[in-house]
Amino acid sequence: MSAASVSLPVPVSNPDKLYWPDDGITKLDLVRFYDAIFPWLKPFVKDRLLSLERCPEGMRGQCFYQKEKPNGLPADTPTKRIEHTKGTTNYVVGGRRETQLALANLGCIALHVWGSRKDTPRKPDWVCFDLDPDTGTFADAAHAALRVKQVLDALELTSFVKTSGSRGVHVFVPIKVGPDADEVKEFAMALGAHLARAYPDELTVESRIAKRHGRVYLDPFRNGFAQTVVSPYSVRRRPRAPVSMPLEWSELDPAIDPADFNIGNAVARLEKTDPWHGFFKHRQALGPALRAVRSL
């Protein structure tokens, strides 16, 4: 199929290239998926800075990370310059369908987003708990997520859960813009440390893999300034092209195979039920919970 014959707002080069050879999924399939999922994806990427993971050969070959806006994007692609200690980076800003499809055409399978938006880059509007099971078993991450929810409920914070699309689980808490990224990270670190003390055989805040000893790592660092997390509805470079899928808490079954949510069925699921609908209507003040965890 030629790029010219593809009914999309951006041209697709090498549309028949097999990105998932074992599953028969092409680059064009990936671009079309992001086109179809975009109405659900847009609220979570709009005005957010993106870090790019480019995998131009799909499941084959190597990937590389790129923060600076690459060549090959539409000329009017929104960007935002951010000063770091080692220089300035011109980040791509999400929120336009054309941007998302052009990134997919450049081999950006997964979508890595900041927790803040371009006008307030140091002030996130969510807290993210990235639960990484040392065993590689999704069930362990699911059990850990329920532990996290229990504490968040006690703090009277509404939380949302999704598969990472890989072996882990992400728990998100929508918050009102205000606290600095360092404060948000402090909250995640303090809550994680509390849980690790309460369940030392299950959970850890040990960043060194060799020290985790089969426990689930409660990673707080997705909340730091300029750090990213995989967006809801992002495709992952894994067998069967799994999607990072929002769930109802009642759906978080340890027996889930995360790859059962994939580019072949994600849109049909969301047309029936959208567990994260209204996510940003639940923005909460973080201050009271931050003060509470500081006293734990």
C-alpha positions as CSV (number, residue, x, y, z in Angstrom):
1,M,0.0,0.0,0.0
2,S,1.5,3.4,-0.9
3,A,1.6,6.3,1.4
4,A,-0.6,8.3,-0.9
5,S,-3.4,5.8,-0.6
6,V,-3.6,5.9,3.1
7,S,-6.5,8.0,4.3
8,L,-4.8,9.8,7.2
9,P,-3.8,13.5,7.8
10,V,-0.1,12.7,7.6
11,P,1.8,10.6,5.0
12,V,3.0,7.2,6.2
13,S,6.4,6.0,4.8
14,N,6.9,2.2,4.4
15,P,3.4,1.5,5.6
16,D,3.7,-2.3,5.0
17,K,6.8,-2.6,7.2
18,L,6.2,-5.3,9.8
19,Y,6.6,-3.8,13.2
20,W,5.4,-7.0,15.0
21,P,6.4,-9.7,12.5
22,D,5.1,-12.6,14.7
23,D,1.7,-10.9,14.9
24,G,1.5,-9.6,11.3
25,I,1.1,-6.0,12.6
26,T,2.5,-3.2,10.3
27,K,3.6,0.3,10.8
28,L,0.4,1.4,9.1
29,D,-1.6,-0.6,11.7
30,L,0.2,1.3,14.4
31,V,-0.5,4.7,12.8
32,R,-4.2,3.8,12.2
33,F,-4.5,2.7,15.8
34,Y,-3.3,6.0,17.1
35,D,-5.7,7.7,14.8
36,A,-8.6,5.7,16.1
37,I,-7.6,6.0,19.8
38,F,-6.9,9.7,19.7
39,P,-10.2,11.0,21.1
40,W,-9.5,9.1,24.3
41,L,-5.7,9.8,24.2
42,K,-5.9,13.6,23.6
43,P,-6.8,14.7,27.2
44,F,-3.7,12.9,28.5
45,V,-1.3,14.4,26.0
46,K,-2.7,17.8,25.3
47,D,-0.1,20.5,26.1
48,R,2.3,17.9,27.6
49,L,5.9,17.7,26.7
50,L,6.9,14.4,25.2
51,S,10.1,12.3,25.3
52,L,10.5,10.2,22.2
53,E,11.4,6.5,22.2
54,R,12.0,5.7,18.5
55,C,12.0,2.1,17.3
56,P,12.2,2.4,13.5
57,E,12.3,-1.4,13.0
58,G,9.5,-2.2,15.4
59,M,10.2,-5.4,17.3
60,R,13.3,-5.9,15.3
61,G,16.4,-3.8,15.7
62,Q,17.2,-1.2,18.3
63,C,15.4,1.7,19.8
64,F,16.8,5.1,20.9
65,Y,15.6,8.0,23.0
66,Q,15.3,11.5,21.7
67,K,14.1,14.6,23.6
68,E,14.8,17.2,21.0
69,K,12.2,17.7,18.3
70,P,13.2,15.5,15.4
71,N,13.2,16.2,11.7
72,G,10.3,14.8,9.8
73,L,7.5,16.3,11.8
74,P,5.0,18.8,10.4
75,A,6.5,22.3,10.3
76,D,3.8,23.6,12.6
77,T,4.4,21.0,15.3
78,P,4.1,22.7,18.7
79,T,7.3,22.7,20.8
80,K,8.5,24.1,24.1
81,R,12.0,25.0,25.1
82,I,13.0,23.9,28.5
83,E,16.3,24.9,30.3
84,H,18.1,22.1,32.0
85,T,21.4,22.2,33.9
86,K,23.3,20.9,30.8
87,G,21.5,23.0,28.2
88,T,18.2,23.7,26.5
89,T,15.9,21.1,24.9
90,N,13.1,21.9,22.4
91,Y,10.5,19.3,23.3
92,V,7.6,18.2,21.1
93,V,4.2,19.2,22.7
94,G,1.3,16.7,22.4
95,G,-2.3,17.3,21.8
96,R,-2.6,17.4,18.0
97,R,-3.7,14.4,16.0
98,E,-1.2,15.2,13.3
99,T,1.6,15.3,15.8
100,Q,0.7,11.9,17.2
101,L,0.5,10.2,13.8
102,A,3.7,11.8,12.6
103,L,5.5,10.5,15.7
104,A,4.1,7.0,15.1
105,N,5.4,7.3,11.5
106,L,8.9,8.0,12.9
107,G,8.8,4.8,14.9
108,C,7.5,6.2,18.2
109,I,5.6,3.1,19.4
110,A,5.2,4.1,23.1
111,L,4.2,7.6,24.2
112,H,6.2,9.0,27.1
113,V,4.6,12.1,28.7
114,W,5.5,14.6,31.4
115,G,3.2,14.8,34.4
116,S,2.9,18.6,33.8
117,R,1.8,20.8,31.0
118,K,3.9,23.3,28.9
119,D,2.7,26.4,30.7
120,T,3.5,25.0,34.2
121,P,6.4,22.6,33.6
122,R,7.4,22.4,37.2
123,K,3.8,21.8,38.5
124,P,2.3,18.4,37.7
125,D,-1.4,17.7,37.5
126,W,-1.1,14.1,38.6
127,V,0.9,11.8,40.9
128,C,2.0,8.6,39.4
129,F,3.0,5.4,41.2
130,D,4.9,3.1,38.9
131,L,4.7,-0.4,40.3
132,D,7.5,-2.6,38.9
133,P,7.5,-6.3,40.0
134,D,10.9,-7.8,40.4
135,T,9.5,-11.2,39.6
136,G,8.2,-10.0,36.3
137,T,4.8,-11.2,37.3
138,F,1.8,-9.0,36.7
139,A,-0.1,-10.5,39.6
140,D,2.5,-9.1,42.0
141,A,2.1,-5.6,40.6
142,A,-1.7,-5.9,40.8
143,H,-1.5,-6.9,44.5
144,A,0.8,-3.9,45.2
145,A,-1.6,-1.5,43.4
146,L,-4.3,-2.6,45.8
147,R,-2.0,-1.8,48.7
148,V,-1.4,1.7,47.2
149,K,-5.1,2.2,46.8
150,Q,-5.8,1.3,50.4
151,V,-3.5,4.1,51.6
152,L,-4.8,6.6,49.1
153,D,-8.3,5.9,50.1
154,A,-7.3,6.5,53.7
155,L,-5.9,9.9,52.6
156,E,-9.2,10.6,50.8
157,L,-7.5,10.7,47.4
158,T,-9.3,9.4,44.4
159,S,-7.1,7.2,42.3
160,F,-7.1,5.5,38.9
161,V,-5.4,2.3,37.8
162,K,-4.0,1.1,34.4
163,T,-1.8,-1.6,33.1
164,S,1.6,-0.3,32.0
165,G,1.3,-2.4,28.9
166,S,4.3,-4.4,30.1
167,R,4.6,-6.3,33.4
168,G,3.7,-3.5,35.7
169,V,0.8,-1.4,37.0
170,H,0.4,2.4,37.1
171,V,-1.7,4.2,39.8
172,F,-2.5,7.8,39.0
173,V,-3.9,10.5,41.3
174,P,-5.2,13.6,39.5
175,I,-4.2,16.8,41.5
176,K,-4.8,20.5,41.3
177,V,-1.9,22.4,39.8
178,G,0.1,24.0,42.6
179,P,2.8,21.8,44.2
180,D,6.2,21.7,42.6
181,A,7.5,18.5,41.1
182,D,9.9,18.0,44.0
183,E,6.9,18.1,46.4
184,V,4.9,15.6,44.3
185,K,8.0,13.3,44.2
186,E,8.4,13.7,48.0
187,F,4.8,12.6,48.5
188,A,5.2,9.5,46.3
189,M,8.5,8.7,48.1
190,A,7.0,9.1,51.6
191,L,3.9,7.0,50.8
192,G,6.1,4.4,49.1
193,A,8.4,4.2,52.1
194,H,5.4,3.8,54.5
195,L,4.0,0.9,52.4
196,A,7.5,-0.7,52.2
197,R,7.7,-0.6,56.0
198,A,4.2,-2.0,56.4
199,Y,4.7,-4.8,53.9
200,P,8.5,-5.5,53.8
201,D,8.2,-8.9,52.2
202,E,6.0,-7.6,49.3
203,L,7.1,-4.0,48.6
204,T,10.3,-2.0,48.4
205,V,11.6,1.5,47.6
206,E,15.0,0.1,46.8
207,S,16.1,1.5,43.5
208,R,18.9,-1.1,43.1
209,I,17.5,-4.1,41.3
210,A,19.9,-6.5,43.1
211,K,18.4,-5.4,46.4
212,R,14.7,-5.9,45.6
213,H,14.7,-9.7,46.2
214,G,11.5,-10.5,44.4
215,R,9.5,-7.5,45.8
216,V,7.5,-4.9,43.9
217,Y,9.4,-1.6,43.4
218,L,7.3,1.4,44.2
219,D,9.0,3.9,41.8
220,P,8.4,7.5,42.8
221,F,10.8,9.0,40.3
222,R,8.2,9.3,37.5
223,N,7.1,12.4,39.4
224,G,10.4,14.3,39.2
225,F,10.9,17.3,37.0
226,A,11.2,16.4,33.4
227,Q,10.5,12.7,34.1
228,T,8.0,10.8,32.0
229,V,5.6,7.9,32.2
230,V,3.9,5.9,29.5
231,S,0.6,7.5,28.7
232,P,-2.8,5.8,29.0
233,Y,-3.6,4.2,25.7
234,S,0.0,4.0,24.7
235,V,1.2,1.0,22.6
236,R,4.2,-0.9,23.9
237,R,7.0,-2.6,22.1
238,R,6.0,-6.1,23.3
239,P,4.6,-9.2,21.7
240,R,1.0,-8.8,20.5
241,A,1.3,-4.9,20.6
242,P,-0.3,-4.4,24.1
243,V,-1.8,-1.1,25.1
244,S,-1.5,0.6,28.5
245,M,-5.1,0.2,29.4
246,P,-7.1,2.1,32.0
247,L,-9.2,-0.2,34.2
248,E,-11.9,0.1,36.8
249,W,-10.4,-0.9,40.2
250,S,-12.9,-3.8,40.2
251,E,-11.3,-5.1,37.0
252,L,-7.8,-5.3,38.5
253,D,-7.6,-9.1,38.5
254,P,-4.1,-10.5,39.2
255,A,-4.8,-13.2,36.6
256,I,-4.9,-10.5,33.8
257,D,-2.5,-10.9,30.9
258,P,-1.7,-7.3,30.0
259,A,-1.3,-8.3,26.3
260,D,-5.0,-9.1,26.2
261,F,-5.5,-5.4,25.8
262,N,-3.9,-4.6,22.5
263,I,-4.2,-2.6,19.3
264,G,-6.6,-5.1,17.9
265,N,-9.3,-4.6,20.6
266,A,-8.6,-1.5,22.7
267,V,-10.9,0.9,20.7
268,A,-13.8,-1.6,20.8
269,R,-13.4,-1.8,24.6
270,L,-13.3,1.9,25.1
271,E,-16.4,2.4,22.9
272,K,-18.2,0.2,25.5
273,T,-16.6,1.5,28.7
274,D,-14.1,4.2,29.5
275,P,-12.9,3.8,33.1
276,W,-10.9,7.0,33.0
277,H,-13.7,9.2,31.6
278,G,-13.8,12.4,33.7
279,F,-10.3,11.8,35.1
280,F,-9.4,15.5,35.3
281,K,-12.7,16.3,36.9
282,H,-11.3,14.6,40.0
283,R,-8.4,17.0,40.5
284,Q,-7.6,17.2,44.2
285,A,-5.5,19.3,46.5
286,L,-2.4,17.4,47.4
287,G,-1.4,19.6,50.4
288,P,-3.4,17.8,53.1
289,A,-2.2,14.4,52.0
290,L,1.4,15.6,51.7
291,R,1.3,16.9,55.3
292,A,-0.3,13.6,56.4
293,V,2.4,11.4,54.9
294,R,5.2,13.6,56.2
295,S,4.0,12.7,59.7
296,L,3.9,8.9,59.1
